[in-house]
Amino acid sequence: MDWFTGIVVYLLIWWTALFCVLPIGTRPVDADAEDGGWRGTPARPLLLRKVIGTTALSAVLWLGVYGVVESGWVSFRDGWWAYQGPGLSSPMPGRAQN
């Protein structure tokens, strides 16, 4: 995995993890609140704590993805799920050759 792909994968993991972490620990605003907040907004969102937690969680998940990709367990360059493209002769398993 080159550095650009690593950054893109990390950002995708981070963004997905953020939406998983956001609802954790939120409590809605009281119905009779005078501050004019919306009914579904959390009273204390704790966004900085959630961003830090998301960053740590994403780093751990990214290290797992990096380890799997670099180990060769998952490869789109060879094997039955590799791109065969026009002009390549190796068939996918279960498909008849022409």
N, CA, C and O atoms as a GROMACS GRO file, in nm:
protein
  392
    1MET      N    1   0.087  -0.116   0.000
    1MET     CA    2   0.000   0.000   0.000
    1MET      C    3   0.091   0.122   0.000
    1MET      O    4   0.177   0.136   0.087
    2ASP      N    5   0.073   0.210  -0.097
    2ASP     CA    6   0.154   0.332  -0.100
    2ASP      C    7   0.094   0.436  -0.006
    2ASP      O    8  -0.012   0.415   0.052
    3TRP      N    9   0.163   0.548   0.010
    3TRP     CA   10   0.123   0.648   0.110
    3TRP      C   11  -0.011   0.712   0.076
    3TRP      O   12  -0.089   0.740   0.167
    4PHE      N   13  -0.040   0.735  -0.051
    4PHE     CA   14  -0.167   0.798  -0.089
    4PHE      C   15  -0.285   0.706  -0.057
    4PHE      O   16  -0.386   0.749  -0.002
    5THR      N   17  -0.271   0.579  -0.093
    5THR     CA   18  -0.376   0.483  -0.063
    5THR      C   19  -0.395   0.468   0.087
    5THR      O   20  -0.508   0.455   0.135
    6GLY      N   21  -0.286   0.469   0.162
    6GLY     CA   22  -0.294   0.461   0.307
    6GLY      C   23  -0.372   0.577   0.367
    6GLY      O   24  -0.452   0.558   0.459
    7ILE      N   25  -0.348   0.699   0.316
    7ILE     CA   26  -0.420   0.817   0.366
    7ILE      C   27  -0.568   0.809   0.331
    7ILE      O   28  -0.653   0.839   0.415
    8VAL      N   29  -0.599   0.768   0.210
    8VAL     CA   30  -0.739   0.758   0.168
    8VAL      C   31  -0.813   0.653   0.252
    8VAL      O   32  -0.926   0.676   0.295
    9VAL      N   33  -0.749   0.538   0.274
    9VAL     CA   34  -0.812   0.433   0.355
    9VAL      C   35  -0.831   0.482   0.498
    9VAL      O   36  -0.935   0.455   0.559
   10TYR      N   37  -0.731   0.554   0.553
   10TYR     CA   38  -0.744   0.605   0.689
   10TYR      C   39  -0.861   0.704   0.699
   10TYR      O   40  -0.938   0.699   0.794
   11LEU      N   41  -0.874   0.794   0.601
   11LEU     CA   42  -0.983   0.891   0.605
   11LEU      C   43  -1.120   0.825   0.593
   11LEU      O   44  -1.215   0.867   0.657
   12LEU      N   45  -1.129   0.721   0.511
   12LEU     CA   46  -1.255   0.648   0.500
   12LEU      C   47  -1.289   0.578   0.632
   12LEU      O   48  -1.404   0.580   0.677
   13ILE      N   49  -1.190   0.517   0.694
   13ILE     CA   50  -1.212   0.451   0.824
   13ILE      C   51  -1.249   0.556   0.929
   13ILE      O   52  -1.339   0.533   1.009
   14TRP      N   53  -1.178   0.669   0.929
   14TRP     CA   54  -1.203   0.774   1.029
   14TRP      C   55  -1.345   0.828   1.017
   14TRP      O   56  -1.415   0.843   1.118
   15TRP      N   57  -1.388   0.856   0.896
   15TRP     CA   58  -1.521   0.913   0.874
   15TRP      C   59  -1.630   0.814   0.916
   15TRP      O   60  -1.729   0.853   0.978
   16THR      N   61  -1.611   0.687   0.884
   16THR     CA   62  -1.708   0.586   0.923
   16THR      C   63  -1.710   0.568   1.076
   16THR      O   64  -1.816   0.555   1.136
   17ALA      N   65  -1.592   0.567   1.136
   17ALA     CA   66  -1.584   0.551   1.282
   17ALA      C   67  -1.645   0.671   1.353
   17ALA      O   68  -1.704   0.655   1.460
   18LEU      N   69  -1.631   0.791   1.297
   18LEU     CA   70  -1.689   0.909   1.359
   18LEU      C   71  -1.841   0.894   1.374
   18LEU      O   72  -1.896   0.926   1.479
   19PHE      N   73  -1.907   0.845   1.270
   19PHE     CA   74  -2.051   0.829   1.278
   19PHE      C   75  -2.091   0.714   1.370
   19PHE      O   76  -2.204   0.709   1.418
   20CYS      N   77  -1.999   0.622   1.395
   20CYS     CA   78  -2.027   0.517   1.495
   20CYS      C   79  -2.009   0.570   1.636
   20CYS      O   80  -2.079   0.525   1.728
   21VAL      N   81  -1.918   0.664   1.656
   21VAL     CA   82  -1.885   0.715   1.790
   21VAL      C   83  -1.978   0.830   1.830
   21VAL      O   84  -2.001   0.849   1.949
   22LEU      N   85  -2.030   0.906   1.737
   22LEU     CA   86  -2.110   1.024   1.770
   22LEU      C   87  -2.228   0.999   1.865
   22LEU      O   88  -2.246   1.078   1.957
   23PRO      N   89  -2.307   0.896   1.848
   23PRO     CA   90  -2.421   0.880   1.939
   23PRO      C   91  -2.386   0.827   2.078
   23PRO      O   92  -2.473   0.822   2.164
   24ILE      N   93  -2.262   0.786   2.101
   24ILE     CA   94  -2.225   0.727   2.230
   24ILE      C   95  -2.228   0.834   2.339
   24ILE      O   96  -2.163   0.938   2.326
   25GLY      N   97  -2.303   0.809   2.443
   25GLY     CA   98  -2.305   0.897   2.560
   25GLY      C   99  -2.384   1.026   2.546
   25GLY      O  100  -2.369   1.115   2.629
   26THR      N  101  -2.467   1.038   2.445
   26THR     CA  102  -2.544   1.162   2.429
   26THR      C  103  -2.677   1.151   2.502
   26THR      O  104  -2.738   1.044   2.508
   27ARG      N  105  -2.720   1.260   2.557
   27ARG     CA  106  -2.849   1.271   2.623
   27ARG      C  107  -2.923   1.389   2.560
   27ARG      O  108  -2.862   1.494   2.541
   28PRO      N  109  -3.051   1.374   2.528
   28PRO     CA  110  -3.123   1.485   2.463
   28PRO      C  111  -3.147   1.601   2.560
   28PRO      O  112  -3.145   1.585   2.682
   29VAL      N  113  -3.170   1.718   2.502
   29VAL     CA  114  -3.202   1.838   2.579
   29VAL      C  115  -3.341   1.821   2.639
   29VAL      O  116  -3.428   1.759   2.577
   30ASP      N  117  -3.363   1.874   2.759
   30ASP     CA  118  -3.496   1.869   2.820
   30ASP      C  119  -3.598   1.938   2.731
   30ASP      O  120  -3.565   2.031   2.657
   31ALA      N  121  -3.720   1.891   2.738
   31ALA     CA  122  -3.826   1.946   2.653
   31ALA      C  123  -3.858   2.091   2.688
   31ALA      O  124  -3.900   2.167   2.601
   32ASP      N  125  -3.838   2.130   2.813
   32ASP     CA  126  -3.871   2.267   2.853
   32ASP      C  127  -3.746   2.357   2.860
   32ASP      O  128  -3.744   2.454   2.936
   33ALA      N  129  -3.644   2.324   2.782
   33ALA     CA  130  -3.522   2.405   2.784
   33ALA      C  131  -3.550   2.543   2.726
   33ALA      O  132  -3.619   2.557   2.625
   34GLU      N  133  -3.495   2.644   2.790
   34GLU     CA  134  -3.519   2.782   2.748
   34GLU      C  135  -3.414   2.834   2.651
   34GLU      O  136  -3.427   2.944   2.599
   35ASP      N  137  -3.309   2.754   2.625
   35ASP     CA  138  -3.202   2.803   2.538
   35ASP      C  139  -3.236   2.794   2.389
   35ASP      O  140  -3.156   2.837   2.306
   36GLY      N  141  -3.350   2.741   2.355
   36GLY     CA  142  -3.395   2.739   2.217
   36GLY      C  143  -3.333   2.629   2.133
   36GLY      O  144  -3.340   2.634   2.010
   37GLY      N  145  -3.273   2.528   2.197
   37GLY     CA  146  -3.212   2.419   2.123
   37GLY      C  147  -3.317   2.328   2.061
   37GLY      O  148  -3.431   2.322   2.106
   38TRP      N  149  -3.277   2.258   1.958
   38TRP     CA  150  -3.367   2.163   1.894
   38TRP      C  151  -3.392   2.045   1.985
   38TRP      O  152  -3.310   2.015   2.072
   39ARG      N  153  -3.502   1.978   1.966
   39ARG     CA  154  -3.543   1.866   2.051
   39ARG      C  155  -3.443   1.751   2.046
   39ARG      O  156  -3.421   1.686   2.148
   40GLY      N  157  -3.383   1.723   1.932
   40GLY     CA  158  -3.292   1.608   1.919
   40GLY      C  159  -3.146   1.639   1.945
   40GLY      O  160  -3.064   1.547   1.938
   41THR      N  161  -3.109   1.762   1.975
   41THR     CA  162  -2.969   1.794   1.998
   41THR      C  163  -2.924   1.747   2.136
   41THR      O  164  -3.000   1.755   2.232
   42PRO      N  165  -2.802   1.698   2.146
   42PRO     CA  166  -2.754   1.653   2.277
   42PRO      C  167  -2.723   1.770   2.368
   42PRO      O  168  -2.683   1.877   2.322
   43ALA      N  169  -2.741   1.750   2.498
   43ALA     CA  170  -2.714   1.856   2.595
   43ALA      C  171  -2.564   1.885   2.602
   43ALA      O  172  -2.524   2.002   2.603
   44ARG      N  173  -2.481   1.783   2.606
   44ARG     CA  174  -2.335   1.798   2.606
   44ARG      C  175  -2.279   1.704   2.501
   44ARG      O  176  -2.265   1.585   2.529
   45PRO      N  177  -2.247   1.752   2.382
   45PRO     CA  178  -2.203   1.662   2.276
   45PRO      C  179  -2.062   1.605   2.295
   45PRO      O  180  -2.032   1.498   2.243
   46LEU      N  181  -1.975   1.674   2.370
   46LEU     CA  182  -1.838   1.628   2.394
   46LEU      C  183  -1.765   1.593   2.264
   46LEU      O  184  -1.707   1.486   2.251
   47LEU      N  185  -1.768   1.685   2.168
   47LEU     CA  186  -1.714   1.658   2.035
   47LEU      C  187  -1.563   1.637   2.036
   47LEU      O  188  -1.514   1.550   1.964
   48LEU      N  189  -1.488   1.714   2.115
   48LEU     CA  190  -1.343   1.696   2.116
   48LEU      C  191  -1.306   1.557   2.165
   48LEU      O  192  -1.218   1.492   2.108
   49ARG      N  193  -1.372   1.510   2.268
   49ARG     CA  194  -1.346   1.375   2.319
   49ARG      C  195  -1.380   1.271   2.214
   49ARG      O  196  -1.309   1.171   2.200
   50LYS      N  197  -1.487   1.292   2.140
   50LYS     CA  198  -1.528   1.196   2.037
   50LYS      C  199  -1.433   1.197   1.918
   50LYS      O  200  -1.406   1.092   1.859
   51VAL      N  201  -1.381   1.314   1.882
   51VAL     CA  202  -1.284   1.322   1.772
   51VAL      C  203  -1.154   1.252   1.811
   51VAL      O  204  -1.095   1.181   1.729
   52ILE      N  205  -1.110   1.271   1.935
   52ILE     CA  206  -0.988   1.203   1.981
   52ILE      C  207  -1.010   1.052   1.986
   52ILE      O  208  -0.923   0.975   1.945
   53GLY      N  209  -1.125   1.009   2.036
   53GLY     CA  210  -1.157   0.867   2.039
   53GLY      C  211  -1.168   0.807   1.900
   53GLY      O  212  -1.124   0.695   1.876
   54THR      N  213  -1.227   0.883   1.807
   54THR     CA  214  -1.238   0.837   1.669
   54THR      C  215  -1.100   0.822   1.606
   54THR      O  216  -1.075   0.726   1.533
   55THR      N  217  -1.011   0.917   1.633
   55THR     CA  218  -0.876   0.911   1.578
   55THR      C  219  -0.802   0.788   1.629
   55THR      O  220  -0.734   0.720   1.552
   56ALA      N  221  -0.814   0.760   1.759
   56ALA     CA  222  -0.747   0.642   1.816
   56ALA      C  223  -0.806   0.513   1.759
   56ALA      O  224  -0.732   0.422   1.722
   57LEU      N  225  -0.938   0.505   1.753
   57LEU     CA  226  -1.004   0.386   1.698
   57LEU      C  227  -0.966   0.365   1.552
   57LEU      O  228  -0.941   0.252   1.510
   58SER      N  229  -0.962   0.473   1.476
   58SER     CA  230  -0.927   0.463   1.334
   58SER      C  231  -0.783   0.419   1.315
   58SER      O  232  -0.753   0.344   1.222
   59ALA      N  233  -0.694   0.464   1.402
   59ALA     CA  234  -0.555   0.421   1.391
   59ALA      C  235  -0.541   0.271   1.413
   59ALA      O  236  -0.467   0.204   1.341
   60VAL      N  237  -0.612   0.219   1.512
   60VAL     CA  238  -0.607   0.074   1.538
   60VAL      C  239  -0.666  -0.004   1.421
   60VAL      O  240  -0.609  -0.103   1.377
   61LEU      N  241  -0.781   0.041   1.371
   61LEU     CA  242  -0.844  -0.028   1.257
   61LEU      C  243  -0.757  -0.018   1.132
   61LEU      O  244  -0.747  -0.115   1.056
   62TRP      N  245  -0.694   0.098   1.110
   62TRP     CA  246  -0.608   0.115   0.992
   62TRP      C  247  -0.487   0.023   1.001
   62TRP      O  248  -0.446  -0.035   0.901
   63LEU      N  249  -0.430   0.008   1.120
   63LEU     CA  250  -0.317  -0.084   1.135
   63LEU      C  251  -0.358  -0.227   1.102
   63LEU      O  252  -0.279  -0.302   1.045
   64GLY      N  253  -0.480  -0.264   1.138
   64GLY     CA  254  -0.529  -0.396   1.101
   64GLY      C  255  -0.545  -0.412   0.951
   64GLY      O  256  -0.505  -0.514   0.894
   65VAL      N  257  -0.602  -0.312   0.886
   65VAL     CA  258  -0.618  -0.316   0.740
   65VAL      C  259  -0.483  -0.318   0.672
   65VAL      O  260  -0.462  -0.394   0.578
   66TYR      N  261  -0.390  -0.236   0.720
   66TYR     CA  262  -0.255  -0.232   0.663
   66TYR      C  263  -0.187  -0.367   0.676
   66TYR      O  264  -0.124  -0.415   0.582
   67GLY      N  265  -0.199  -0.429   0.794
   67GLY     CA  266  -0.138  -0.559   0.814
   67GLY      C  267  -0.194  -0.666   0.722
   67GLY      O  268  -0.120  -0.748   0.668
   68VAL      N  269  -0.325  -0.665   0.702
   68VAL     CA  270  -0.387  -0.764   0.613
   68VAL      C  271  -0.346  -0.740   0.468
   68VAL      O  272  -0.316  -0.836   0.395
   69VAL      N  273  -0.343  -0.614   0.424
   69VAL     CA  274  -0.307  -0.584   0.286
   69VAL      C  275  -0.160  -0.617   0.259
   69VAL      O  276  -0.127  -0.677   0.156
   70GLU      N  277  -0.073  -0.579   0.350
   70GLU     CA  278   0.070  -0.603   0.329
   70GLU      C  279   0.109  -0.749   0.346
   70GLU      O  280   0.211  -0.792   0.292
   71SER      N  281   0.030  -0.826   0.419
   71SER     CA  282   0.064  -0.967   0.439
   71SER      C  283   0.038  -1.050   0.314
   71SER      O  284   0.096  -1.158   0.298
   72GLY      N  285  -0.047  -1.001   0.226
   72GLY     CA  286  -0.079  -1.076   0.106
   72GLY      C  287  -0.202  -1.164   0.122
   72GLY      O  288  -0.238  -1.234   0.027
   73TRP      N  289  -0.267  -1.163   0.238
   73TRP     CA  290  -0.389  -1.241   0.254
   73TRP      C  291  -0.497  -1.195   0.159
   73TRP      O  292  -0.573  -1.276   0.107
   74VAL      N  293  -0.503  -1.064   0.135
   74VAL     CA  294  -0.599  -1.007   0.041
   74VAL      C  295  -0.519  -0.935  -0.066
   74VAL      O  296  -0.444  -0.842  -0.036
   75SER      N  297  -0.534  -0.978  -0.190
   75SER     CA  298  -0.463  -0.915  -0.300
   75SER      C  299  -0.552  -0.911  -0.422
   75SER      O  300  -0.615  -1.011  -0.457
   76PHE      N  301  -0.557  -0.797  -0.484
   76PHE     CA  302  -0.633  -0.785  -0.609
   76PHE      C  303  -0.541  -0.795  -0.729
   76PHE      O  304  -0.584  -0.775  -0.842
   77ARG      N  305  -0.414  -0.826  -0.706
   77ARG     CA  306  -0.317  -0.839  -0.815
   77ARG      C  307  -0.305  -0.983  -0.865
   77ARG      O  308  -0.271  -1.005  -0.981
   78ASP      N  309  -0.332  -1.080  -0.779
   78ASP     CA  310  -0.328  -1.219  -0.821
   78ASP      C  311  -0.438  -1.295  -0.748
   78ASP      O  312  -0.497  -1.245  -0.652
   79GLY      N  313  -0.464  -1.416  -0.793
   79GLY     CA  314  -0.572  -1.495  -0.733
   79GLY      C  315  -0.697  -1.490  -0.818
   79GLY      O  316  -0.699  -1.428  -0.924
   80TRP      N  317  -0.802  -1.556  -0.771
   80TRP     CA  318  -0.923  -1.569  -0.852
   80TRP      C  319  -1.001  -1.440  -0.861
   80TRP      O  320  -1.083  -1.427  -0.952
   81TRP      N  321  -0.981  -1.342  -0.771
   81TRP     CA  322  -1.058  -1.219  -0.779
   81TRP      C  323  -0.979  -1.104  -0.842
   81TRP      O  324  -1.023  -0.990  -0.840
   82ALA      N  325  -0.863  -1.135  -0.897
   82ALA     CA  326  -0.780  -1.035  -0.964
   82ALA      C  327  -0.846  -0.992  -1.095
   82ALA      O  328  -0.919  -1.068  -1.157
   83TYR      N  329  -0.818  -0.870  -1.135
   83TYR     CA  330  -0.870  -0.818  -1.261
   83TYR      C  331  -0.808  -0.895  -1.376
   83TYR      O  332  -0.686  -0.898  -1.390
   84GLN      N  333  -0.892  -0.955  -1.457
   84GLN     CA  334  -0.841  -1.033  -1.569
   84GLN      C  335  -0.821  -0.948  -1.693
   84GLN      O  336  -0.726  -0.968  -1.769
   85GLY      N  337  -0.909  -0.853  -1.713
   85GLY     CA  338  -0.895  -0.758  -1.823
   85GLY      C  339  -0.892  -0.822  -1.961
   85GLY      O  340  -0.877  -0.944  -1.974
   86PRO      N  341  -0.907  -0.739  -2.063
   86PRO     CA  342  -0.902  -0.791  -2.199
   86PRO      C  343  -0.760  -0.837  -2.233
   86PRO      O  344  -0.662  -0.769  -2.201
   87GLY      N  345  -0.751  -0.951  -2.298
   87GLY     CA  346  -0.622  -1.001  -2.342
   87GLY      C  347  -0.552  -1.089  -2.241
   87GLY      O  348  -0.447  -1.146  -2.273
   88LEU      N  349  -0.604  -1.103  -2.121
   88LEU     CA  350  -0.542  -1.191  -2.022
   88LEU      C  351  -0.609  -1.327  -2.031
   88LEU      O  352  -0.731  -1.336  -2.045
   89SER      N  353  -0.529  -1.433  -2.023
   89SER     CA  354  -0.583  -1.565  -2.054
   89SER      C  355  -0.621  -1.648  -1.932
   89SER      O  356  -0.689  -1.750  -1.948
   90SER      N  357  -0.581  -1.611  -1.811
   90SER     CA  358  -0.612  -1.697  -1.696
   90SER      C  359  -0.759  -1.677  -1.656
   90SER      O  360  -0.798  -1.565  -1.621
   91PRO      N  361  -0.839  -1.784  -1.659
   91PRO     CA  362  -0.982  -1.771  -1.628
   91PRO      C  363  -1.006  -1.770  -1.478
   91PRO      O  364  -0.921  -1.810  -1.398
   92MET      N  365  -1.124  -1.723  -1.443
   92MET     CA  366  -1.168  -1.729  -1.304
   92MET      C  367  -1.220  -1.870  -1.279
   92MET      O  368  -1.272  -1.932  -1.372
   93PRO      N  369  -1.208  -1.922  -1.157
   93PRO     CA  370  -1.260  -2.056  -1.128
   93PRO      C  371  -1.410  -2.064  -1.153
   93PRO      O  372  -1.485  -1.972  -1.120
   94GLY      N  373  -1.453  -2.175  -1.210
   94GLY     CA  374  -1.594  -2.195  -1.234
   94GLY      C  375  -1.644  -2.137  -1.365
   94GLY      O  376  -1.761  -2.156  -1.400
   95ARG      N  377  -1.559  -2.067  -1.438
   95ARG     CA  378  -1.600  -2.012  -1.568
   95ARG      C  379  -1.535  -2.092  -1.679
   95ARG      O  380  -1.417  -2.128  -1.670
   96ALA      N  381  -1.610  -2.118  -1.781
   96ALA     CA  382  -1.557  -2.192  -1.894
   96ALA      C  383  -1.472  -2.102  -1.981
   96ALA      O  384  -1.502  -1.984  -2.000
   97GLN      N  385  -1.363  -2.160  -2.035
   97GLN     CA  386  -1.279  -2.083  -2.127
   97GLN      C  387  -1.340  -2.085  -2.265
   97GLN      O  388  -1.401  -2.183  -2.307
   98ASN      N  389  -1.323  -1.974  -2.336
   98ASN     CA  390  -1.376  -1.967  -2.474
   98ASN      C  391  -1.278  -2.027  -2.571
   98ASN      O  392  -1.305  -2.031  -2.692
   0.00000   0.00000   0.00000
